[in-house]
């Protein structure tokens, strides 16, 4: 797996700095968390919304 990731980094992401990559991963994680909160109804103001596909 790490070899595959290294190949991706060197071929497609070589010109993007590491800090930006980490921030983009954090952004995607935050979106997944928001979707999970929606399907479990953990926000009392919004209730239950979204689908499991939104989390995926």
Residue pairs with C-beta under 8 A, 6 or more apart in sequence:
13 21
32 55
35 50
35 54
35 55
36 55
37 43
38 46
38 48
38 49
38 50
38 54
39 48
39 49
39 50
39 51
39 52
39 54
39 55
40 48
41 47
41 48
